[in-house]
């Protein structure tokens, strides 16, 4: 563990998290539910970054890939209020039902949950988006990115969560567990393609499990 003046980064992150903490009953309730039921949602540092990002950029149309219980969409709606429309895709029917219930519970009418495989749904979308948040199947990031390109408004921003895949992308392939190598290879290919793409600029931030921010030149 790295230290600054004998203070660990873990202590620093805990202080920052506490400093940034603001009561939001809806979000707090959903986070507790997710943690109690082992449902993966965005990490707190990612959430704090997104709040600042959304307040600065103020996107009007958001596409989210990977809805789960609706946490991220509900969070983004709470930041932007009624000034945003969110389409969020979910492949798991149980998650879709839970997300729909949560959105209805909190009387949010600006979030549209769509059930199905993102690979099939994205081509059929008739909207263009100024912000896309990808937090879905890691083995399909490369495919998803290609599919959303003609669904973006000018100057759109794409953010991909968990691009380090539990930190495995920082390791040599020889040290990756066999069952994880397929996702490792596909995520590696995605990141390599991003680096080769001359039409975009990008930065990977040390937030969550690797937060990749992509913007078009």
Backbone bond lengths (Angstrom), bond angles and torsions (degrees), N, CA, C in turn:
res aa  C-N    CA-C-N  psi(-1)  N-CA   C-N-CA  omega(-1)  CA-C   N-CA-C  phi
1 X - - - 1.468 - - 1.526 109.54 -
2 X 1.332 116.61 124.52 1.457 120.78 178.29 1.530 110.12 -71.72
3 X 1.350 114.47 150.48 1.452 119.41 -179.00 1.521 110.43 -131.04
4 X 1.314 115.90 150.68 1.454 123.00 170.46 1.515 106.24 -122.97
5 X 1.340 116.44 116.59 1.469 120.36 -177.53 1.524 111.30 50.87
6 X 1.347 115.10 44.39 1.475 121.91 178.57 1.525 113.66 66.12
7 X 1.322 117.52 13.34 1.466 121.62 174.05 1.526 107.46 -106.63
8 X 1.317 118.38 125.72 1.459 121.20 -178.22 1.522 110.39 -75.47
9 X 1.345 115.46 156.99 1.454 119.74 175.95 1.520 110.85 -61.11
10 X 1.320 116.54 -31.65 1.464 119.37 178.47 1.533 110.16 -61.64
11 X 1.326 116.56 -42.38 1.464 120.21 177.98 1.528 110.72 -65.01
12 X 1.336 115.90 -38.97 1.464 120.08 178.94 1.520 110.41 -63.58
13 X 1.347 116.24 -45.17 1.461 120.19 -179.42 1.525 111.10 -63.70
14 X 1.327 116.51 -38.78 1.465 120.37 178.85 1.525 110.88 -64.03
15 X 1.322 115.76 -40.76 1.476 119.51 178.62 1.522 110.29 -64.52
16 X 1.346 116.45 -46.00 1.466 120.68 -179.73 1.523 111.18 -61.41
17 X 1.342 115.61 -41.87 1.462 119.94 179.79 1.523 110.79 -62.04
18 X 1.331 116.42 -42.89 1.457 120.62 179.64 1.527 110.78 -67.66
19 X 1.343 116.09 -38.62 1.462 120.56 179.56 1.531 110.87 -63.34
20 X 1.328 116.16 -40.27 1.466 121.23 -177.13 1.522 113.42 -80.79
21 X 1.303 116.76 -9.88 1.467 120.81 -173.14 1.524 111.18 -65.76
22 X 1.324 114.67 124.93 1.457 121.47 176.03 1.529 107.88 -133.17
23 X 1.304 115.90 137.60 1.464 119.65 -175.51 1.523 110.63 -67.03
24 X 1.313 114.78 127.62 1.461 122.75 174.16 1.529 105.10 -144.16
25 X 1.309 116.78 98.23 1.458 121.28 -171.00 1.521 112.74 -57.62
26 X 1.326 116.66 -38.95 1.460 120.03 -179.19 1.524 110.40 -63.93
27 X 1.337 116.37 -52.17 1.449 121.58 -177.63 1.514 111.19 -66.73
28 X 1.325 116.55 -41.87 1.471 120.12 -179.53 1.527 110.75 -62.26
29 X 1.311 116.66 -40.37 1.469 121.65 179.67 1.532 111.00 -64.23
30 X 1.317 116.42 -43.27 1.466 120.71 179.67 1.527 111.92 -67.12
31 X 1.338 116.73 -39.10 1.469 119.41 179.49 1.528 110.62 -64.14
32 X 1.310 117.32 -42.48 1.466 120.82 177.93 1.525 110.00 -60.62
33 X 1.343 117.21 -45.35 1.462 121.23 178.83 1.519 110.99 -59.45
34 X 1.334 116.89 -45.03 1.468 120.97 -178.82 1.528 110.79 -63.28
35 X 1.322 116.85 -43.99 1.460 120.39 -178.52 1.523 111.20 -66.89
36 X 1.316 116.87 -39.26 1.465 120.67 179.95 1.519 112.16 -67.88
37 X 1.339 116.48 -26.93 1.463 120.92 -177.33 1.530 112.89 -108.14
38 X 1.343 115.53 13.63 1.474 121.30 177.69 1.527 112.93 53.33
39 X 1.324 115.86 41.48 1.461 121.85 177.46 1.525 107.90 -98.91
40 X 1.321 118.32 121.17 1.469 119.94 -178.45 1.524 112.20 -69.10
41 X 1.319 115.92 129.09 1.461 122.33 174.28 1.528 107.20 -133.76
42 X 1.329 117.23 174.22 1.453 120.16 -178.05 1.536 110.67 -60.85
43 X 1.323 115.14 143.49 1.465 120.98 177.76 1.526 109.46 -70.00
44 X 1.330 115.57 160.60 1.454 120.32 -176.71 1.522 112.38 -62.54
45 X 1.356 117.09 -38.30 1.462 117.78 -179.11 1.531 111.04 -68.32
46 X 1.332 116.56 -34.23 1.465 120.31 174.94 1.531 109.79 -65.67
47 X 1.312 115.91 -42.58 1.465 120.79 178.79 1.529 110.89 -60.02
48 X 1.340 116.88 -43.99 1.462 120.56 179.83 1.527 111.07 -63.38
49 X 1.333 116.31 -40.92 1.465 120.02 177.61 1.526 110.50 -63.90
50 X 1.333 116.42 -46.77 1.467 120.35 -178.25 1.526 111.57 -60.77
51 X 1.311 116.35 -36.64 1.468 118.93 179.62 1.523 110.34 -61.96
52 X 1.322 116.45 -45.22 1.463 120.14 178.18 1.524 110.73 -65.86
53 X 1.324 116.01 -45.23 1.467 121.53 179.43 1.520 111.34 -57.83
54 X 1.316 117.40 -47.27 1.463 121.62 -177.69 1.529 111.62 -66.54
55 X 1.312 116.31 -38.59 1.464 119.62 179.73 1.524 111.69 -67.37
56 X 1.329 116.78 -28.92 1.463 120.32 179.34 1.529 111.32 -82.36
57 X 1.335 116.34 -46.98 1.471 120.19 -173.43 1.522 113.45 -85.89
58 X 1.324 117.17 -28.79 1.471 123.21 178.40 1.537 113.15 48.28
59 X 1.330 117.98 60.10 1.472 120.36 178.57 1.525 110.96 -64.99
60 X 1.333 114.90 148.21 1.462 120.37 -179.31 1.524 112.11 -98.40
61 X 1.345 116.14 -29.11 1.463 120.31 179.90 1.530 108.89 -132.83
62 X 1.317 115.21 122.21 1.464 121.45 -176.80 1.519 109.57 -118.77
63 X 1.326 114.85 136.99 1.464 121.27 171.07 1.517 107.59 -114.20
64 X 1.326 116.07 126.59 1.459 121.10 177.55 1.526 108.87 -116.54
65 X 1.320 116.30 130.66 1.464 121.64 174.63 1.519 107.80 -106.02
66 X 1.328 115.86 110.30 1.462 121.09 -177.24 1.511 110.50 105.82
67 X 1.321 116.47 83.51 1.469 121.57 -174.75 1.522 113.02 -84.30
68 X 1.350 116.06 -37.93 1.480 121.82 -172.99 1.529 109.20 53.23
69 X 1.331 118.52 -124.88 1.463 120.13 -176.54 1.524 112.40 -88.71
70 X 1.331 116.33 5.86 1.460 120.19 178.01 1.514 114.31 92.93
71 X 1.333 117.29 7.54 1.472 120.31 -173.88 1.524 112.05 -58.04
72 X 1.327 116.98 -54.23 1.470 119.85 -174.89 1.525 111.83 -63.46
73 X 1.324 116.89 -42.44 1.465 120.11 179.88 1.521 111.08 -63.73
74 X 1.319 116.06 -44.08 1.462 119.94 179.48 1.525 109.95 -65.09
75 X 1.330 116.34 -39.55 1.465 120.31 177.11 1.529 110.53 -61.73
76 X 1.341 117.20 -48.39 1.472 120.20 -179.03 1.523 111.07 -62.96
77 X 1.319 116.71 -37.34 1.459 120.50 177.10 1.524 111.02 -65.20
78 X 1.331 116.85 -37.23 1.466 120.40 -179.90 1.525 111.30 -67.17
79 X 1.331 116.75 -28.97 1.469 120.91 178.27 1.523 110.77 -76.55
80 X 1.333 116.18 -43.80 1.471 121.12 -173.29 1.518 114.22 -97.19
81 X 1.334 116.11 -9.10 1.467 122.08 179.90 1.529 111.16 59.17
82 X 1.325 117.57 -137.82 1.466 120.58 -175.03 1.523 113.11 -84.78
83 X 1.324 116.51 5.28 1.467 119.95 -176.52 1.519 112.98 -86.00
84 X 1.323 117.74 10.66 1.462 120.84 -177.46 1.526 110.06 -139.10
85 X 1.336 114.96 148.56 1.466 121.23 169.41 1.523 107.09 -115.32
86 X 1.323 116.33 133.76 1.460 121.51 -176.78 1.523 110.14 -122.58
87 X 1.322 116.36 122.65 1.462 122.20 168.07 1.519 107.12 -101.36
88 X 1.315 117.00 124.86 1.457 120.16 -177.93 1.526 109.76 -128.40
89 X 1.332 116.14 132.06 1.465 122.26 -173.05 1.520 110.65 -105.47
90 X 1.331 115.82 138.37 1.466 120.98 178.73 1.527 109.95 -142.99
91 X 1.323 116.02 130.09 1.460 121.30 -177.00 1.527 112.91 -88.38
92 X 1.347 116.86 -25.38 1.460 121.35 -176.59 1.536 110.03 -88.57
93 X 1.322 116.29 122.24 1.464 119.57 -174.59 1.523 112.64 -64.73
94 X 1.334 117.47 -37.79 1.466 119.83 178.97 1.522 111.02 -64.02
95 X 1.336 116.25 -43.52 1.462 120.45 177.38 1.525 110.32 -63.82
96 X 1.326 115.59 -42.31 1.467 120.72 178.57 1.530 110.56 -57.13
97 X 1.328 116.19 -45.94 1.469 120.39 -179.32 1.533 111.11 -64.30
98 X 1.340 116.39 -42.06 1.465 120.43 179.41 1.518 110.77 -64.65
99 X 1.344 116.55 -44.47 1.462 120.65 178.80 1.520 110.71 -60.94
100 X 1.324 116.84 -44.30 1.469 121.23 -179.75 1.524 110.74 -61.02
101 X 1.328 115.66 -40.84 1.471 120.32 178.38 1.525 110.98 -65.16
102 X 1.332 116.71 -42.99 1.464 120.05 -179.89 1.524 111.50 -64.00
103 X 1.318 116.59 -42.74 1.462 120.75 -179.54 1.532 110.44 -65.24
104 X 1.330 116.26 -40.01 1.463 120.41 177.20 1.525 110.82 -67.65
105 X 1.325 115.60 -39.08 1.468 121.42 -179.37 1.516 111.41 -58.67
106 X 1.325 115.96 -37.89 1.461 120.04 -177.36 1.535 112.22 -97.90
107 X 1.335 115.79 12.51 1.469 122.75 173.36 1.526 113.04 55.03
108 X 1.331 115.18 44.86 1.460 120.63 178.98 1.522 109.22 -98.47
109 X 1.310 115.96 118.73 1.467 120.71 -176.82 1.529 112.75 -103.08
110 X 1.323 117.35 -1.30 1.470 120.05 -176.51 1.524 112.53 -101.80
111 X 1.348 116.95 10.93 1.465 121.19 178.15 1.519 108.96 -116.74
112 X 1.314 116.11 125.05 1.452 122.83 179.90 1.530 109.09 -113.14
113 X 1.337 116.94 111.18 1.463 121.28 -179.97 1.523 108.73 -92.13
114 X 1.331 115.82 128.70 1.465 121.02 -177.31 1.525 108.55 -117.99
115 X 1.320 116.26 125.29 1.467 121.77 -179.15 1.520 110.09 -89.77
116 X 1.340 115.73 129.43 1.458 119.18 175.58 1.517 112.40 147.30
117 X 1.312 114.52 179.25 1.455 122.14 179.49 1.530 109.31 -79.56
118 X 1.325 116.21 125.38 1.462 120.50 -177.91 1.527 112.10 -56.19
119 X 1.330 116.67 -34.48 1.468 120.40 -179.50 1.522 111.50 -61.91
120 X 1.333 116.52 -30.96 1.467 120.89 179.16 1.526 111.80 -87.72
121 X 1.330 116.45 -33.93 1.462 120.20 -172.70 1.524 112.72 -80.71
122 X 1.331 117.47 -41.82 1.468 120.04 -174.93 1.533 112.86 -52.39
123 X 1.354 119.08 -46.89 1.474 118.47 -179.50 1.529 113.74 -60.93
124 X 1.325 117.25 -24.20 1.465 120.35 -176.83 1.531 113.30 -89.83
125 X 1.325 118.02 -7.27 1.461 120.78 -178.88 1.527 109.85 -69.31
126 X 1.328 116.34 135.59 1.464 120.34 -178.42 1.520 112.41 -104.52
127 X 1.328 116.54 13.49 1.457 121.68 178.24 1.526 110.75 -104.00
128 X 1.332 115.85 161.62 1.454 121.40 167.20 1.526 107.23 -119.05
129 X 1.321 115.57 144.66 1.457 120.90 -170.05 1.521 111.37 -121.59
130 X 1.339 115.30 145.97 1.460 118.65 175.68 1.521 112.45 -97.95
131 X 1.332 117.00 -5.82 1.466 120.83 174.43 1.522 109.10 -148.89
132 X 1.333 115.74 131.21 1.465 121.49 176.09 1.526 107.92 -124.51
133 X 1.324 115.31 130.19 1.468 121.53 178.21 1.526 108.02 -114.77
134 X 1.343 115.90 116.66 1.463 121.33 -177.81 1.520 109.92 -105.18
135 X 1.320 115.92 117.20 1.468 122.15 179.11 1.522 107.53 -147.13
136 X 1.331 115.03 57.19 1.467 121.03 -174.68 1.526 109.51 -123.74
137 X 1.322 116.66 -151.52 1.463 121.69 -177.71 1.525 110.91 -58.26
138 X 1.331 116.62 119.43 1.464 121.61 -174.43 1.533 112.36 -63.42
139 X 1.315 117.24 -29.10 1.465 120.10 -177.67 1.526 112.48 -74.98
140 X 1.333 117.17 -6.33 1.466 120.46 -177.30 1.526 113.47 -116.15
141 X 1.316 118.62 10.69 1.468 120.21 -177.59 1.531 111.74 -58.27
142 X 1.323 116.86 -42.07 1.458 120.41 -178.76 1.535 110.50 -61.78
143 X 1.322 115.79 -44.08 1.467 121.13 178.67 1.524 110.72 -65.03
144 X 1.336 116.48 -45.90 1.463 120.20 -178.90 1.527 111.07 -60.04
145 X 1.320 115.73 -42.87 1.466 118.98 -178.14 1.525 110.61 -62.47
146 X 1.308 116.87 -42.03 1.466 120.60 178.53 1.524 111.17 -62.97
147 X 1.325 116.55 -39.59 1.465 120.93 -176.70 1.529 112.82 -69.54
148 X 1.322 117.53 -32.31 1.472 119.23 -174.93 1.532 112.99 -83.65
149 X 1.330 117.56 -10.27 1.465 119.92 -172.73 1.521 113.53 -56.29
150 X 1.335 116.99 -39.65 1.468 118.48 -179.71 1.524 112.40 -90.96
151 X 1.336 115.99 13.49 1.467 121.44 176.00 1.530 111.04 -112.08
152 X 1.330 115.99 13.25 1.457 120.28 -174.72 1.521 111.95 -105.55
153 X 1.330 115.22 139.65 1.455 120.83 170.43 1.531 108.89 -73.07
154 X 1.316 116.28 162.63 1.457 119.96 174.76 1.527 109.43 -59.56
155 X 1.329 116.85 138.18 1.466 123.53 179.94 1.528 112.94 67.85
156 X 1.315 116.60 22.69 1.473 120.15 177.51 1.524 110.45 -66.58
157 X 1.312 114.79 157.20 1.462 121.54 177.26 1.523 108.51 -123.19
158 X 1.327 115.61 137.76 1.458 122.18 177.78 1.521 107.99 -118.37
159 X 1.319 116.78 130.38 1.460 121.37 176.55 1.525 108.58 -120.90
160 X 1.329 115.44 128.26 1.466 122.10 179.81 1.526 109.10 -113.09
161 X 1.311 116.45 124.65 1.469 121.19 -179.32 1.531 110.07 -93.88
162 X 1.329 115.09 156.13 1.478 122.57 174.24 1.530 113.24 59.90
163 X 1.325 117.42 38.81 1.459 119.54 -177.45 1.533 113.33 -78.01
164 X 1.321 117.65 -9.16 1.466 119.70 176.16 1.528 111.78 -91.95
165 X 1.343 116.76 -1.94 1.462 122.56 174.75 1.540 111.92 46.13
166 X 1.331 114.28 70.13 1.468 122.42 178.63 1.531 112.16 61.10
167 X 1.322 116.12 22.05 1.456 120.37 -179.47 1.513 114.31 86.11
168 X 1.324 117.84 -4.86 1.466 121.26 -176.77 1.539 111.72 -62.92
169 X 1.346 116.71 -30.49 1.469 118.93 -177.66 1.523 112.00 -66.69
170 X 1.325 116.80 -14.07 1.467 120.60 177.49 1.528 111.58 -86.54
171 X 1.328 117.34 -4.41 1.452 122.37 -175.18 1.526 111.11 -105.94
172 X 1.324 115.26 160.13 1.456 121.07 171.59 1.520 109.20 -70.89
173 X 1.317 117.06 144.63 1.464 121.17 -176.53 1.528 112.56 -56.12
174 X 1.329 117.24 -31.28 1.468 120.79 -177.67 1.524 112.14 -63.72
175 X 1.334 116.79 -21.28 1.460 119.81 -179.33 1.513 114.20 -97.13
176 X 1.331 116.91 4.42 1.466 121.01 -178.09 1.525 109.89 -86.04
177 X 1.342 118.08 132.45 1.472 119.90 175.58 1.524 110.82 -55.20
178 X 1.312 116.55 143.06 1.467 121.46 -174.63 1.518 112.39 -54.80
179 X 1.324 116.59 -41.31 1.470 119.98 -176.07 1.533 112.85 -69.78
180 X 1.331 117.01 -12.94 1.461 120.84 -178.81 1.528 113.07 -103.89
181 X 1.328 117.12 -3.68 1.462 119.35 -172.00 1.528 113.85 -68.63
182 X 1.329 117.69 -32.26 1.465 119.42 179.34 1.527 110.66 -63.37
183 X 1.340 116.42 -47.76 1.464 119.90 178.37 1.522 109.88 -65.26
184 X 1.325 117.21 -40.52 1.472 121.79 177.65 1.527 110.18 -56.20
185 X 1.330 116.47 -47.21 1.468 120.76 -178.39 1.529 111.43 -64.61
186 X 1.330 116.03 -42.49 1.467 119.50 -177.79 1.530 111.68 -70.08
187 X 1.316 116.89 -38.82 1.459 119.28 177.63 1.526 110.92 -68.75
188 X 1.336 116.30 -37.62 1.461 120.36 175.81 1.521 110.60 -60.42
189 X 1.331 117.04 -42.87 1.464 121.70 178.75 1.532 110.70 -62.92
190 X 1.321 116.02 -41.85 1.464 120.36 178.41 1.524 111.03 -59.37
191 X 1.328 116.42 -48.36 1.463 119.90 -178.33 1.529 111.44 -66.16
192 X 1.314 116.62 -36.23 1.468 119.76 177.16 1.533 110.89 -64.93
193 X 1.333 116.27 -39.62 1.467 120.21 178.62 1.529 111.52 -66.83
194 X 1.325 116.10 -35.92 1.460 119.93 176.70 1.527 109.50 -63.18
195 X 1.308 116.94 -43.86 1.471 121.22 -178.79 1.532 111.90 -64.78
196 X 1.324 116.95 -29.45 1.466 121.24 -178.66 1.524 112.98 -85.09
197 X 1.322 117.27 -15.80 1.463 121.80 -174.19 1.534 110.17 -74.29
198 X 1.325 115.97 115.48 1.465 121.41 -176.41 1.528 113.06 -81.39
199 X 1.330 117.09 -8.13 1.465 120.58 -176.51 1.518 113.07 -92.01
200 X 1.324 117.02 -2.44 1.457 120.14 -175.11 1.525 110.94 -129.26
201 X 1.325 114.11 161.44 1.455 122.15 165.78 1.519 106.29 -118.09
202 X 1.295 116.99 154.85 1.463 119.36 -175.46 1.526 110.83 -153.79
203 X 1.303 114.71 157.02 1.459 122.42 171.54 1.521 108.22 -146.33
204 X 1.331 115.91 132.82 1.460 119.46 171.33 1.527 107.86 -96.99
205 X 1.317 115.09 125.98 1.457 120.91 -177.02 1.526 110.67 -102.66
206 X 1.333 117.13 145.11 1.475 120.99 -179.99 1.526 111.57 -78.79
207 X 1.322 114.80 58.94 1.466 121.81 -179.53 1.517 108.56 -122.37
208 X 1.331 116.35 142.30 1.458 119.48 -178.32 1.507 110.31 55.85
209 X 1.329 115.71 -129.07 1.461 122.23 178.54 1.534 109.41 -108.31
210 X 1.326 114.95 41.41 1.462 120.57 -179.76 1.514 111.03 94.88
211 X 1.331 117.44 104.53 1.466 122.01 -177.84 1.525 108.03 -108.42
212 X 1.333 116.38 115.33 1.456 122.13 -177.13 1.523 110.00 -99.68
213 X 1.327 115.59 119.83 1.465 121.55 179.91 1.527 108.08 -106.27
214 X 1.332 116.87 122.95 1.468 122.47 -176.22 1.521 108.83 -121.48
215 X 1.317 116.02 130.08 1.454 119.91 176.29 1.520 108.94 -135.15
216 X 1.315 115.28 151.53 1.465 121.15 -171.38 1.531 109.88 -96.04
217 X 1.318 114.95 137.94 1.470 121.46 -176.53 1.534 110.65 -70.76
